Amino acid sequence: MASITIKKACIKCNKGGGTAMCYGCEQAFCTKHFIEHRQELSQQMDSIGQEHDILCRDLTHEQYTHSLLARINQWEQESIIKIQIAAKLARNDLQQLLDTAKNNLKKLISKITEELQSSRESDDYTEKDIKKWTVQLEEFRKTLNSPTTINFDYENDTQSTIRLIKITDQSSSIFSYQASQLYETNNQICCNLETSFHERFNDIFGRVTLSEGSLLATCSGDYSDRSCVGCIGRYSSGIHYIRFRFEHINTDHYSFFGIVNSSEKMTKDILNSTSFYGWWDLIYNVISGKKHKYDSTKIIRTGDEVTFMLDCDNRQIQLEHHRTNRILTLPINIQLCAFPWKIIVLLLGKDDCVRILH
């Protein structure tokens, strides 16, 4: 018995005779609409080719290195004559790092360049190919335009008149470089060039244990220990958001979220420092080490999440409590709490535990 062939109707005009299949979109077309379909694909191919050419053009520009050089120039101008040689070395190291990153990106783009040229010359591409190239170009564009972060980390050792400064690359993706060590008088500056910054706990006082890559801080002491923990970030400009979750909180004691000047040492008396700003629970705000009560109800409990904002540009900090949608803001007197700032958390109850969320 002879088999019966069923022709698919054209997706455009619904005619069944003389159709052709597109194996990209898996739709059937008559001869007329198949030609129009290929013309549409050709226009899309021209568009992605233009985006590719623009990306390659922008890659050769130096515009996205300007802010980094400006920070180094600012550091040089604020320092004394003896560190001008170090500033020159810093610029050279930074430029080498940026050049390395750009060269790595060029290598990645060269592959897609060959694919685009080959596919256009052979007229061999489908919607799936165009979608793949579009995604790749978008990712390369993000990599080229991604802002970088520079952190100035001041050393606590005040006995030394000349301290080390180094430019390091901490990203794990396209950047891979570590610069040589430099020198600066008065303060140590640590410049971290990275595609994204992840805050972590670091400096501790009292009975605090760090775990899970320093994202979790747990208090094993009690109120008398005045246990506290600082974070690694140093904040001098811009607006920064860090989210925390209370994995466990003791109902008998308050916890503290706030900032101090990064040069402050973590001690039992840090809460009396003039650079000590923040909140005990949501009951007291602390301004220059002095408590001011504005609520009588303990708010924070186990499982609560808060977002801590450091607005260096407007010299203020903010704490958002997500369960109650409460937002508290404190202006910072820069004369009492100078830049750079660091985040500090006090845990006074046994087994109190707070986590940094990424």
N, C-alpha and C positions, 0 to 999 in steps of 0.2 A: 504494500500500500504506500503510495507516494506521500511524503511528509508535506505538511502545509506550513509555509513561511508567513508569519504575521509581521507586517511592517508597522513600525512605530510612527505615529503621527508627528508632524513638525510641531515643536513646542511653541512656535510663534504663530503659525497660521492654521494649525490642526489638519493640514493636508497629509495624506498618507502615502502618496506616490513619490518615488525618487528621493527618499530621505537619506541623510548621512548622519553618522554618530560622531559626537565629540567625546573623546574618552577622558577629557579633563573634567567637564561638568556632568558627563554621562547623560546628555540630552540629545534628542534627535532633531534634525533640521532638514527642511527642503533645501534644494540647491541655492536658491536666492538667499535664504536666511542663514545658511551655513557660511556663505561668503561674507554677509554682514557680521556674523558672529566672529569670524576671524579678523575682520577689520576692527571690531571692538577690542579684541585681544591685542591687536597691533598697537592701538592707541594707548592701552594700559601699559604695554611694554615700553612705548616711547616715554610715558610718564615716569615709570620706574627708572628708566635710563637717565632722565633729567635729574631725578633725585640722587641717583648714584654720582652723576657728574658734579652736582652742587656739593655733595658730601666730600668728594675728593678735593674740590677746590677749597672748601673750608678747612680741610685737614692741613693744608699748607700754610694757613694763617697762624699768627702768633698771638691772637687776641686773648685766648683763654689762659695765657701765662701771666698776664699783666698784674692781676691781683696778688699773686704770689711774690712777684718781684717787688711790688709796692710794699708788702709787709716787711720784706728783708730790708728795703730802703728805709722804712720807718725805724726799724731796729737799729740800723746803722746811724741814722741822724740823732737818735736819742742816746746813743752810746758815746763814749769818749774816743779821742783820736786813736788810742792804742788798739781798738778793735776794728779799725777800718780794713786791715788786711784780712781779718776773719770774715767780715761782711763780703769781701770780694770772693773768698773761697766758698761762702755759702751760696752766693749767686751762681757760681760755676757748677757746684754740686746740684743745685736745684734745676738748672737748665739741662744738665746731663740726665737727670731723672725724667724731666718732661720730654726730652728728645727720645729717650728710651721708650717711654710710653707711646709716643706718636709713631715711632718705628714699628712697635709691636702691632699697633692698630692698622698701619699701612699693610703689614703682612697679611692680616686677617681680611682686609678689603681686597687685596690682590686676587684672592681666590674667587670671590664673587664677581670681580671684574671679568675674569676669564670665562666664567659661566654665563654671564650676561652677553658677552660678545659672541661666544660660540652659539648660544641659543638663538640670538637674533639673526646671525648669518645663516643658520640652517632652518630658521622658522620652526624650531622644534621646542615648543613650550606650551604649557597649559595653565589653567587657573591655579593649580596646586604649586607650580613653579613660581608664579608671580607672588602668591601668598608667602611662600618660603623666603623669597628674596626681600619682600617688603618687611617681614619680621626681622630679618638679619640686618637690614639697613637701619631700621628703627633702633635696634640694640646698639649698633655702632654709633649712631647719632647720640644716644644717651651717654655712651662711654666718652665721646668727644666733649659733650657739653656738661658732664657731671661736675658740680663744684667740688673743690677740695677744701679740707679743713686744716688750719694751722693752730696748734696749741702751744702756748708759752708756759713752760713748767718751771717754777722757781724753786731752787734748792733751799733747804732749811738751814744748811750750814753757813752761818754768818761769819765764821772765822776766816774763810778764804776770800781773798780779794779778786782772784781770777778763777772763774768757774767754767766748766765745760758746757758747750752747746753742740748739738748735732741734729742733722736733718735725717729723718728715717722714714721709710716707706713701710706701712703696716698693712696695706691691702693685700688680698690673696688672689686677686683676679688678674687684671691686665698689667698692673704695676709690679715690678720686681727689682728693687734697687735699695741699697743702703749707703748713705753718704759718709764721708769722713768726719771726724770730730773737729769742732771749731772751739774758739774760746771767746768768753765775754767777761768783762769786769762786773762786779756787784751781784749779778743774778745768773742762774742757769736757765737757759731757754731750750725747750725740747719742741721742735717743729715736726709734727706728724702729718705727712701727706697721705691721705687715704680717701677712697671713694665714699665711705660711710664710716661714722664714728659710733662705736658701741661702748656705752658707759659700763663700768665695773666697779665693785668695791675694792679697796686697796688698803688704806691706812687705818689701823684699828687701835683702840685703847680699851683696856679692861678685858672682860671675858666675852669675847666675840669670836665665833668660828666662821670662816668663809668656806663655801663649797660650791660645786657645780660651776666651775670656771669663774669663781668670785662673783657670781650673779646672786648668790643666796647668802645672807648674813643672819646668824642665829646667836642669840644671847644665852649664855650658860650661867650668868651671874644673877645678881639681884640689884635692887635700887641703890644700895650703898656703893656698888662698883662704878656707877655712872658710865657704863660701857657705851662707846660710840665708834662709828665707822665712817670713814671718808671715801669719796669716789676718786677715780683717777683723772677725770676730766678737769680741765682748767679753762675758765670762761672769761673772755675779755671783750668780745664783740659778738654781735648777732643775737638771734633768739633761738633758744634750745629747749626741747621738750624731752623729758625722761619719765617713763611710766613705771610705777611700782605697785606691788601687791603685798598685802599683809597676810602671809601664810598662817601666822598665829600671833595673837596679840593678847596680853594679859589685861584683864578688866580692872585690876587694881592700880595700874600705873599708866601714865601717858607716854606716848612716843613723840619724838621730835623730828621734824623735817626742816632743813634750812641750809644756809650757806655760812662760810667764813672766808676770810682771806686765805689764799692757798699757802701762805707762808706760816700760818698758825700750826703749831704742833698739837697733836691729839693728846690732851691731858684731861684730868678730872675737872679742872677749872676752866675748860674751854667755854662753858656756857656763860662765864662772866666776861668774856672777851668783848671789846667794843665792836668787833667785826662779826659778832654772833647775831644773825637775823633768821627768823623763821617762825614756826608754829609748834606749840605743844598740843598734840591732838588738833582739834579745831576750837579749843577753849581759850588758849592764851596765844597772843602773838608776841614775838620777842623782837625788840628793836634795840640794837647796840647792847645786847646782853641784859636788857631789862624787860621783865614780863608785864604784859597788859592784858587783863582778863576782859573778854567780851561775850562769853557764853558760859553756861553752867552745866551743860549736858555733854557727857563724853560721847563722841560720835564714832570714832574709828573702831572697827571690830574685825575679827578674823574674816578673811576673804575679801575685804574692801580693797579697791584699787584707787590710786591717786595719780595724777599727772603733775609733775613739778616743772614749771617753766622758769627759765632764767632769761630775762630780757635785758641783756647788757646795754643795748642801744638806748633804752629808755630808763635804765638804772632801776629796775624793779624785779621782784620775783612774784610768782603766782602758784597757788596750790589749788588744784581742782579735785574735789571728792566726788567720784562718779556715782556712787549709790544715792547720794542726796542731791547731786547736781549743784553743790555749793562751790563757789569760786572765791578764794581769798587772795588779796593782793597787798604787797608791802613795798613801799618805795625804799630805796637803799641810799644812804648817805655815803657817797663815794669817798669822802674824807675819812670816814670811820671804817668803812669796809672797802678797801681799794681793790682794783683788779690785779691779778685774776682771781675769780671766785672758785671755790670748790664746794660740792654738795656734802653735807654732813647729816647723819642719822644717829639719833640716840635711842637705844633700846634698854629700858630699865626693868623689865619683867623677865623672870626666868622663862626660857624657851620662846621668848618673843622672836619673831622671824619675819624678815622682809626680803622680797625678791625684786630684782630689776627685770622688767619685761622688755624684750626686743621684738 
